[in-house]
Amino acid sequence: MISIEAIVRPERVSQVTAALVEAGCPGFYYYNITGQGRQHGVEVFVGRGGAMATRSTVPKTLIRTVINEDQKDAIVAAIVASAKGPGEGDIGDGKIFVSQIEDAVRVRTGDHGAAAI
């Protein structure tokens, strides 16, 4: 089993989650986060008169799923295709992290491993 964590733009969450369902992802969850990547924040308008300020952190959404290893390529491809900006993509489109999961347990039944997903 593997865990896939994708950090994406909040405005693309609907497209990404729809792509996950279409790719056969058994389940996922997501939550809003704030952080700083390589882009080191963004310039934003503040107050009247169009004053600019640098906001060091930007809002993102983290989507996480645990899947069988044979689904990895399809799920990662679905996330990339749906989270990427038009053309070659944009700075800040996100990152995907893939990790090994040692075990999973379904609380209701006590099932372990792949049966728990």
N, C-alpha and C positions, 0 to 999 in steps of 0.2 A: 504494500500500500504506500501511496505517496500523498503528500499534502502540497497543494498548489495555492500560493498566495499571490494575488495580482493587485497591484496598486494602480488605480486608474483615475481618470478625471471623473468627478461626480456627475457631470452631464452625460457621460457615456454608460452609466450603470445599467440602464434599461436595455441598451443594445448588447452589452456584455452578458447580462443574465439570460437574455433571450437566446444568445448564441450558445451559452452553456447548456441550456435545456435542449436545444436542437442537436447538440453534439453528444447527447446522452449522459450528461452529468447527473448522477443520482441525487445530489443535493448540495447546497452551498449556503453560506451566510455572508453578509457584508455589513460593514459599519463605516461611519465617517471618521476620518482621521485628519490631522493637520501635521505637516512636517516640511522639511527642507531637503531637497535633493541637490543635484549638481547645478540647477539653475539659480540657486540662492535667492529665491523669492521673486516677486514680480513688482512692477511699477503700477500703482493704483492712483486714481483721482481721489482727493480728499477735500472736503469742505467746498465752499463756494469759490468761484474764480478759477477752478481747474487746477489747483495746486497738486503737485505730484509727491508721492511718498513711496518708499520702498517697503513692501511687506515681506519680512524675511521668511515667513512660512506660508504655505499655500494649502487650501483644502484639497483632499483627495479621498477616495473611497477604497477600502481594502476588502477584497472578495476572497474568501477561502473555501476550499473544498478538499475532501479526502476521497481519493479514487483508487481503483486498481491500476497497477503500472501499465497494463496494456492500453489504457485510455489516455495516457499522458500526452502523446503527440497530437491527438485529435482535440483534446481540451486546450492545450497551449495554443494550437493553431487558431481555434475559435476565439480565444481571448485576444490574440494579436490582431486578427482580422477585424474584430468588432471594437477594440479600444484605440486602434491607430487612427490618427488624423488622416485627412484626404491626401492622396499622392504618396509622398515618401514619409508622411507622418510629421509630427510637430514635437519640439522640445517639451517635455512634461507629459507625454502620452502615458507614461507609466513604466512599471517594472513587473516581472514575474519571477517568483522564487519557488523552486521545487525542492522538497525535503522528503526524506524517508520517514515513515511512521512505523514504529515498532509494533504497536498493537492498537486495536480499537475495541471497545466493549459497549454493547447495547444494554443500557440500564434495565429496560423492561424485561428482557429475556435472558440476559447474561451471555449472549452470543459474543464470540471473539473473532478478530481478524476480518476477513472479507465478508463473512456472514453478518457482521455488525454494521457494515455500510449499507 
